[in-house]
Amino acid sequence: MMISDLPTSDGTRVPSAAPSDTAGRRSDQDGQERMASVMPTPATRVAIIGAGRGGTALLDLLHQLRTIEVVGITDRDPAAPGLQRARELHVPTYERLADLISNHRVNLVMDLTGDPDMDRILREQTSGETDILSGPASRLLWDLVRHESALQAELLHSEKLAGIGSFAAGIAHDMNNPLQLILGLAENLLDECDIETVHDQARDIVEAVKRTTAICRDLTSYSRRASSQQNSLIAINGKLDEALKIARYAVALQDIDIRKSYQPDIAVKGNPDELLHVFVNLITNAVQAMDHGGTLTLETTAVQGATRVRVSDTGCGISADLIDRIFEPFFTTKPPGKGTGLGLYNIKNVIHHMHGTIEVESHIGRGSTFTITFPREAPTEDRSRPS
């Protein structure tokens, strides 16, 4: 048995018996781990040089990481797309390189200019404590950013297509009714001689075909790959109504009381196709949680410089021990074959890409509320034409 000194409350040390070296090392390790979990990790302060396609993509990626602080971005071209994107994200922009990298305690400078002289210039103007990423390393990072973005898009699309299978029963029901009507009317027309009756039934057939076409159009629009529109203005209320219309193919809404509390003229910037998928997924999950009927509440509000969207149900709720896991990839509480486990994971990624947050409050037997908060956009010229 070994003897070790332990500190007392007044700073002196007293001997204490320790069972072995192994136990002592384990105790030290446990203490370090506890300290690491309590003490926050300081953010890495990053400066971006070059605001072209690479700088813009890198800015979007780094801005989502809570352990990174982008202190600013610069480019020789004042019209570079990355500078405009930085202003939208409230990231400082600089005309002069020296103004960016001085007096900011920059930990890492990322050079995406491709200028062979830039590495030398940066090393002359930065301290030895600042790391510089440029040249081939910078190009490799750009390739990784593009690859990560492509993988996220593929994952979102794959999960969307997997969910289409759950629409089959609703689609069959909604399409069978107008098809049966068309068939019956067409059979009647074979023996009908009265021209007015023929016209009336022909009009009924046209309306039935339009309903069937609308179903196909809705599903085709939903199942397509997300468009490249990353910053278009989206009318939130209309997008929620569109999602509700699509979700009814996946879940039965006849026993659900739907309540809407929409604040007028609510809009956010983002990808409309991706946001539609977010709303469809949340509404579908909410209705599936209410096996024997209940109330689905859709709410939009503008509060304190933010846009808030709430999707609430009165279903079974989520147990407290699962709340922290529901956004993990491949985690699902649904039976095999009923869910991919990627729905909420993709939802969180889309929302974070739009620089928003998602929170959930749930009580067993009382239901759940998912709250999405987006930063409000300043009025723009295209505000009158939201998607």
C-alpha positions in Angstrom: 0.0 0.0 0.0 1.3 3.4 -1.0 1.1 6.7 0.9 0.1 9.9 -0.9 -0.4 13.5 0.3 -3.9 15.0 0.0 -4.5 18.8 0.2 -6.6 20.1 3.1 -9.0 23.1 3.1 -6.2 25.4 4.4 -3.7 24.3 1.7 -1.6 22.0 3.8 -1.2 18.3 2.9 -1.8 15.3 5.0 -0.8 11.7 4.2 -3.4 9.3 2.9 -3.3 5.7 2.0 -3.8 4.8 -1.7 -4.3 1.2 -2.6 -2.0 1.1 -5.7 -0.3 3.1 -8.5 -3.0 2.0 -10.8 -5.8 3.3 -8.6 -3.9 6.6 -8.2 -3.5 7.1 -11.9 -7.2 6.2 -12.5 -8.2 8.8 -9.9 -6.0 11.5 -11.5 -7.4 10.6 -14.9 -11.0 10.8 -13.6 -10.3 14.2 -12.1 -8.8 15.5 -15.3 -11.8 14.3 -17.3 -14.2 16.0 -14.8 -12.2 19.2 -15.1 -12.2 19.0 -18.9 -16.0 18.5 -18.9 -16.5 21.6 -16.7 -14.0 24.0 -18.3 -15.1 25.3 -21.7 -12.7 24.8 -24.6 -11.6 28.2 -25.9 -12.7 28.9 -29.5 -10.2 28.8 -32.3 -9.9 32.2 -33.8 -9.8 32.0 -37.6 -9.2 34.6 -40.3 -10.1 33.8 -43.9 -8.1 35.3 -46.8 -10.1 35.1 -50.1 -13.8 35.4 -50.5 -14.5 33.5 -53.7 -16.3 30.2 -53.9 -13.8 28.4 -51.6 -13.9 31.2 -49.0 -17.7 31.3 -49.1 -18.1 27.6 -48.6 -15.5 27.6 -45.9 -17.2 30.5 -44.1 -20.6 28.7 -44.2 -19.0 25.5 -42.8 -16.9 27.2 -40.0 -19.8 29.4 -38.9 -21.7 26.3 -37.9 -19.0 25.1 -35.6 -19.3 26.3 -32.0 -15.6 25.7 -31.4 -14.6 28.1 -34.2 -14.8 31.9 -34.1 -14.4 33.5 -37.6 -12.9 36.9 -36.7 -13.1 38.2 -40.3 -12.7 37.7 -44.0 -11.0 39.8 -46.7 -10.6 39.9 -50.5 -9.2 42.3 -53.0 -12.4 42.2 -54.9 -15.1 44.2 -52.9 -17.8 42.4 -54.9 -16.6 38.9 -53.9 -19.5 36.6 -52.9 -17.9 35.7 -49.6 -17.9 39.3 -48.4 -21.7 39.5 -49.0 -22.2 36.2 -47.3 -20.1 37.4 -44.3 -22.3 40.4 -43.9 -25.4 38.2 -43.9 -23.7 36.2 -41.1 -22.6 39.3 -39.2 -18.9 38.3 -39.7 -16.6 41.3 -40.0 -15.2 42.1 -43.5 -11.9 43.9 -44.1 -10.5 45.8 -47.1 -6.9 45.5 -45.9 -5.2 42.3 -44.9 -3.2 43.9 -42.2 -6.4 45.1 -40.5 -7.7 41.6 -40.3 -4.7 39.7 -39.0 -3.5 42.3 -36.5 -4.8 42.8 -33.0 -7.3 39.9 -33.2 -5.2 37.2 -31.5 -5.7 35.0 -34.6 -4.9 31.3 -34.1 -5.2 30.2 -37.7 -5.1 32.0 -41.0 -6.7 30.2 -44.0 -5.5 31.4 -47.3 -7.7 30.5 -50.2 -6.4 33.0 -52.8 -4.1 30.7 -54.7 -1.5 33.5 -54.7 2.0 32.0 -54.4 3.3 35.2 -52.7 0.5 35.2 -50.1 2.2 32.7 -47.8 5.3 34.8 -47.6 3.3 38.0 -46.9 1.3 36.2 -44.2 4.4 34.9 -42.5 5.9 38.4 -42.4 2.8 39.9 -40.9 1.8 37.2 -38.3 3.5 36.0 -35.2 5.1 32.6 -34.7 2.0 31.6 -32.7 -0.3 31.9 -35.6 -0.7 28.9 -37.9 -1.1 29.4 -41.7 -3.0 27.1 -44.0 -2.3 27.8 -47.7 -1.2 26.2 -50.9 -1.9 22.5 -51.4 -3.2 22.2 -47.8 -5.7 24.9 -48.5 -6.8 23.3 -51.7 -7.2 20.0 -49.9 -9.4 21.7 -47.3 -11.6 23.1 -50.1 -11.9 19.6 -51.6 -13.0 18.3 -48.2 -15.5 21.0 -47.7 -17.1 20.3 -51.1 -17.1 16.6 -50.4 -18.7 17.0 -47.0 -21.4 19.3 -48.6 -22.1 16.7 -51.3 -22.4 13.9 -48.7 -24.9 15.9 -46.7 -27.0 16.5 -49.8 -26.9 12.8 -50.7 -27.8 11.8 -47.2 -30.8 14.2 -47.1 -32.0 13.1 -50.5 -31.6 9.4 -49.6 -33.6 9.8 -46.4 -36.3 11.7 -48.3 -36.7 8.9 -50.8 -36.8 6.3 -48.1 -39.6 8.2 -46.5 -41.6 8.2 -49.8 -42.4 4.6 -49.2 -44.5 5.5 -46.2 -46.6 7.7 -48.5 -47.8 4.7 -50.6 -51.1 4.1 -48.8 -52.1 7.7 -48.8 -51.1 8.2 -52.4 -53.1 5.1 -53.5 -56.2 6.3 -51.6 -56.0 9.9 -53.0 -55.4 8.8 -56.5 -57.9 5.9 -56.5 -60.9 8.1 -55.8 -60.6 10.5 -58.8 -59.6 7.5 -61.1 -62.7 5.7 -60.1 -64.7 8.8 -60.8 -63.1 9.2 -64.2 -63.8 5.6 -65.1 -67.5 5.8 -64.1 -68.0 9.0 -66.0 -66.3 7.7 -69.1 -68.5 4.6 -69.1 -71.6 6.8 -68.8 -70.4 8.9 -71.8 -70.4 5.8 -74.0 -74.2 5.7 -73.9 -75.0 9.3 -73.2 -76.8 11.3 -76.0 -77.8 14.5 -74.2 -75.1 17.1 -75.1 -75.6 19.1 -71.8 -75.0 15.9 -69.8 -72.0 15.1 -71.9 -70.5 18.6 -71.2 -71.2 18.3 -67.4 -69.6 14.9 -67.1 -66.6 16.0 -69.3 -66.1 18.9 -66.9 -66.2 16.5 -63.9 -63.6 14.4 -65.7 -61.3 17.4 -66.2 -61.6 18.3 -62.5 -60.7 14.7 -61.5 -57.7 14.7 -63.8 -56.5 18.0 -62.3 -56.8 16.6 -58.8 -54.7 13.6 -59.8 -52.2 15.8 -61.5 -51.9 17.9 -58.4 -51.0 14.8 -56.4 -48.3 13.8 -58.8 -47.0 17.4 -58.9 -46.7 17.6 -55.1 -44.9 14.3 -54.8 -42.6 15.0 -57.7 -41.7 18.4 -56.3 -41.0 16.9 -52.8 -38.9 14.0 -54.0 -36.6 16.0 -56.3 -33.1 16.9 -55.2 -32.8 20.1 -53.2 -32.2 23.0 -55.5 -29.1 25.2 -55.3 -31.1 28.1 -53.9 -29.3 28.7 -50.7 -30.3 32.2 -49.8 -33.8 32.7 -51.3 -36.5 34.2 -49.0 -39.0 31.6 -47.8 -42.5 32.4 -46.7 -42.7 30.3 -43.5 -46.5 30.1 -43.3 -47.0 29.0 -46.9 -44.2 26.4 -46.5 -45.9 24.9 -43.4 -49.2 24.6 -45.3 -47.4 22.9 -48.2 -45.7 20.5 -45.8 -49.1 19.7 -44.2 -50.5 18.9 -47.6 -47.7 16.5 -48.4 -47.6 14.9 -44.9 -51.2 13.7 -45.3 -50.0 11.1 -47.8 -47.8 9.6 -45.1 -50.2 9.8 -42.1 -53.9 9.9 -41.5 -55.1 13.3 -40.5 -58.8 12.6 -40.2 -58.7 12.1 -36.4 -56.3 15.0 -35.9 -57.4 18.5 -34.8 -55.1 20.9 -36.7 -54.6 24.3 -35.1 -52.7 27.1 -36.8 -51.4 30.3 -35.2 -49.5 32.1 -37.9 -48.0 35.6 -37.6 -48.4 37.3 -41.0 -45.4 38.0 -43.3 -43.0 35.6 -41.5 -40.0 34.8 -43.7 -36.4 33.4 -43.4 -33.5 32.9 -45.8 -32.5 29.4 -46.8 -33.1 26.5 -49.2 -36.9 26.1 -49.7 -36.7 22.4 -50.7 -34.7 21.6 -47.6 -36.9 23.6 -45.3 -40.0 21.9 -46.8 -38.4 18.5 -45.9 -37.8 19.7 -42.3 -41.5 20.7 -41.9 -42.8 17.5 -43.5 -40.7 15.4 -41.2 -41.7 17.2 -38.1 -45.4 17.1 -38.9 -45.3 13.4 -39.9 -43.5 12.6 -36.6 -46.0 14.6 -34.6 -49.0 12.9 -36.2 -47.4 9.4 -35.8 -47.0 10.1 -32.1 -50.8 10.5 -31.8 -52.1 7.0 -32.4 -55.7 7.6 -31.3 -56.1 11.2 -32.4 -55.1 14.5 -30.8 -54.1 18.1 -31.6 -51.4 19.2 -34.0 -50.4 22.9 -33.5 -48.4 24.9 -36.0 -47.2 28.3 -34.7 -45.0 31.0 -36.2 -43.9 34.2 -34.4 -41.3 36.9 -34.7 -39.7 37.7 -31.3 -36.6 39.6 -30.3 -34.9 39.7 -33.6 -35.7 36.0 -34.4 -38.2 34.0 -36.2 -39.7 31.1 -34.3 -41.6 28.0 -35.6 -43.2 25.5 -33.3 -44.7 22.1 -34.1 -46.6 20.6 -31.2 -48.5 17.4 -30.6 -50.5 15.8 -27.8 -49.1 12.4 -28.4 -47.1 9.8 -26.3 -44.1 12.1 -25.6 -40.4 11.2 -25.4 -38.8 9.9 -22.3 -36.2 12.1 -20.6 -33.4 9.5 -21.1 -33.9 9.6 -24.9 -34.2 13.4 -25.4 -30.4 13.8 -25.8 -30.2 11.0 -28.4 -33.0 11.8 -30.8 -30.8 13.9 -33.1 -28.1 11.2 -33.3 -27.8 9.5 -36.7 -29.5 6.2 -37.1 -31.2 6.5 -33.7 -34.9 5.8 -33.8 -37.7 4.7 -31.5 -39.8 3.4 -34.4 -40.2 -0.3 -35.1 -37.8 -1.9 -37.8 -38.8 -0.8 -41.3 -40.8 2.3 -40.0 -37.9 4.8 -39.8 -34.4 5.4 -41.0 -33.1 7.1 -37.9 -31.9 10.0 -40.1 -34.9 12.2 -40.0 -34.1 14.4 -37.0 -30.4 14.2 -37.7 -30.9 15.7 -41.2 -33.4 18.2 -39.8 -30.8 19.5 -37.3 -28.1 19.8 -40.1 -30.5 21.8 -42.3 -31.4 24.1 -39.5 -27.8 24.7 -38.4 -26.9 25.4 -42.0 -29.5 28.2 -41.9 -27.8 29.3 -38.7 -30.9 28.4 -36.6 -31.4 26.2 -33.6 -33.9 23.4 -32.7 -35.0 22.5 -29.2 -37.5 19.9 -28.0 -39.7 19.9 -24.9 -41.6 16.6 -24.2 -43.6 15.0 -21.4 -44.6 11.3 -21.4 -48.3 11.0 -22.1 -48.7 14.8 -22.8 -46.9 15.3 -26.1 -43.9 17.1 -27.5 -43.0 20.5 -28.9 -40.2 21.2 -31.4 -39.1 24.8 -31.5 -37.0 26.1 -34.4 -35.5 29.6 -34.1 -34.0 31.4 -37.1 -32.2 34.7 -37.1 -34.4 37.4 -38.6 -33.3 38.9 -41.9 -33.2 42.6 -42.6 -35.8 43.7 -45.2 -34.5 43.2 -48.8 -35.7 44.1 -52.3 -36.9 40.5 -52.9 -39.0 40.3 -49.6 -42.1 40.7 -51.7 -41.3 37.5 -53.6 -40.7 34.8 -51.0 -40.5 31.1 -52.1 
